[in-house]
Amino acid sequence: MVKPILFQLVGYQNSGKTTSMYEVINRLSTQGYKVVTIKHHGHGGKPDMVENKDSGRHVDAGAFASLIEGEGRVLLQAEKADWRLAEQIQLVTALNPDTILIEGHKHEVFPKAVLLRDERDLHLLEELTNIKVILSRRPELASMLQKKLSYPVYSEVEDFYSWIVNYVETAVLFSNKQNHSDIKK
């Protein structure tokens, strides 16, 4: 079994994470990659659940999880005090994706893209690990950072999206090649 490639998009609220996720998902899926996403609900409280449908009612009645399927679509609702990212990854890995894109969870250790709103967000570059690429929509800030950092910094979103797609594609190809050589042994 090929392990999926994990990649994070992180930054503060209104930095462009959701728009970037949409673009990267669209580009990878258009090229035939199976993409699964995990999004951190960082707005406080629980994400919305369909309360008046059977699966929501099952969870309300005490079920740990409720899965519903219809015409090829599967919805899973599960209730637990705290879901660690590792547990979420384990759940979606069962779907056998090529890649798992994670929006948020900025302090996790996976390869990540950091989206900076402005200079106030620069402290993230010291606090976060495994940064692979940065997007700053302020060209002057991107230029200054590019001179100081060893990884790419973009101010143009098209270049940023292309870099991420290329990174994921390369990692998937490498992973598949490794898997095939392991099978031959």
Summary of the structure (lengths in Angstrom):
residues: 185
radius of gyration: 18.5
end to end distance: 14.7
largest distance: 57.0
contacts: 498
relative contact order: 0.21
helix: 41%
strand: 23%
